[in-house]
């Protein structure tokens, strides 16, 4: 029986982000932009952002919809990074929707912990959505907003290893 060659471990998540191309385009609806993520011509992520008015009258760019075909690889984070840059160029910070899934809530809470986002004053409580988008409760913050200028990266900062 022939010997099997040892293969190097794949760097799947990292290579997928290196090959991904993120673009923005205007939607057919006025005031709406689409952020697309593609790998080799195949769409792997989609986001819609729209101009919105915050609780105290300020202008925001609101995330209306996010979808990534592969979860946990950073595709959604890359979409948020591009949307945040677009929003800050329009002088309207990126703001979350009032209705969020657990994945979306986790993203916004991480950004708030890192000082990149804040809970919008006067936004009340957010609606907690289940997997099939049914209402399952509420979040403590109604809406989050990212700070401008937009951070270059919204991904987690790698931890430093302690030297022994």
N, C-alpha and C positions, 0 to 999 in steps of 0.2 A: 504494500500500500504506500503511495507516495506521501511524503511529509507535507504537512500544511505549512504554508508560510505564515509567519506572524505578521499581523497587521497592526499598524499604529492606531491608537484610539482616535475616533473621529472628533473633530472640534465642531460638531454640528451647530450648536446655537451661535457660536461666534462667526462661523463662515456664512451663516444665513444672513446675519446683519451686515457683513462685509459686502455681500452680493446684492443686498436690497437697495432699491432706488425709490426714494420718496419724492412725490411731486404734488403740487397744488394746482387747482384749476377752479374757475368760477362755475358755479352750478347754474342751471337754467332759471332757478328762482332768484329774485333779487336779494342781495345781502347775504347769500349763502355761498360758502366755498367748500370744495371737496379736497381732502388730502388722501392720496393713494399711495400704497406701498406695493411694489412689484418686485418679483425675483424672476429673472429670465423671461419677462413678458407675462408671467402668471400673477394675478392679483392675490396678495396675501393679507392685505389690510385696507380698511376703508373708514374714513371719518368725515362727518359733516359738521361744519361750524357756521354759526349764524350770528349776525349782529343782534344784540339784545340790550334791554335796559335793566339795570340792577335795581335792588329795592329802594335805594336812595336817589335814583334818577341818573346815575352815571352810566356811560356806555361801556358795554362789555362785548366780547366775542364769546359766545356760548357753545359748548360742545353739545351737539344735538344727537350724535350717533357715532359709536365706535364698534368696529368688528375686525377681529384678527382671526385668521383661519387656524393658526397654531398658537396655543396658549403658553405663557411662561417663557417665551424666547426674546422678549423685548420689542416685539413688533408694535404693540400698542403704545409703548413708551416713545418710540421713534415718531409715531403719528402725532402724539401730544407735543413733542419737541418742535416739529414743523409747524403745528397749529399755534403754539405759543409764540414762535418767531413772527408768524404772519399777524397775529393779534397785536403784538407790541409795535410792529411797523405801522399798524392802523391806529395806534394810540388808544386801543381798547383791550385791556388785559383779558386773558383767557379765563373763563369762569366755567364751573361745572354746571351740569343740569341739576334741577331740584330732585329728580328721580334717578337713583343710581343703583347699580348692581353691587354685589360684594366686591367684585374685582375692581370696579371703578372707585368705590369707596376706599379700598386699600391703597390705590394709586394716590388719591388726593390726601389721605391721612399721612402717607409717607412723605409727600411733598411739604405738608404742613410741619411735620416733625423736623424736616431738614431746613426749615425757614424759607422755602421757595414759594409757599402758598399760605393763605390765611383764610379763616372763616369770615365771610362777608357779613359785617354788622347788619342786624335787622332782617336777616334772611330766614329766620325761624328754623323749623326742622325739615330735613329732607325725607323724601319717600324712599323706603327700602324696597327694591324690586327683587323678586325671586328669579329662578333660572328661566322660567317661561314668561317673565315680565309681569307676573301678578304681584300685587302689593302685599308685602309680608310684614310690614312694620315701618319704623321711621329711624332716621339717623339724627344724631345730635346737632349737626350743622346743616343748614338749608342749602347753602352754596359755598364753594371754595373758589378763590381766585388766585392765579399765579402772579407773582411780582414781575414788573417790567423794570429794566430790560430782561428779556427771556434768558434763563440760564442756558449755557451751551449744551448741557446734558441734564436730563431728568432721571437718569438711571441711578441706581445705588452706588455710593462711593465704595470702592473696594477697601476692605479692612486691612490694616497693617498687621503683619505677623510679628509676634513678640520674639525677640532673640533670647535664646536660652543662656 
